[in-house]
Amino acid sequence: NLTPEAAAESGVTYVSKQQLFEQADVLSVHLVLSDRSRGLVDAEALNWMKPGAYLVNSSRGPIIDQAALIETLQQRRIAGAALDVFDIEPLPADHPFRTLDNVLATPHIGYVTENNYRTFYGQMIEDIQAWHAGSPIRVFG
């Protein structure tokens, strides 16, 4: 855990969780999911954020209370969110994150190997070509 002493040794300013959320223009979450981190970004923390702030999560979905985040984004209490991870993956077709214009959602590609990229983009091309030919593949829902 970060302490004021460790922060000073690293040349950074130690702030409380509330100060961090209140001051950040972009808050990027980089944590391991654990009992301590689950729900760490809750409704209270989201309410501390500035209206022009952005939230980025590329670690684990359950670190953020997704119901609270959806409400925050729907009410435009923050500028937006960039999300690469979700409570349920793949993200359901009818999930609000898919329709909110202040959300950038990616399919959990924050950390991948070269082979993962080849597969992901290769299948994307196959999907587009099949759709264009009138025979969509890998269709869900």
Secondary structure, 3 states (H helix, E strand, C coil): CCCHHHHHHHCCCCCCHHHHHHHCCEEEECCCCCCCCCCCECHHHHHHCCCCCEEEECCCHHHECHHHHHHHHHCCCCCEEEECCCCCCCCCCCCHHHCCCCEEECCCCCCCCHHHHHHHHHHHHHHHHHHHCCCCCCCCC
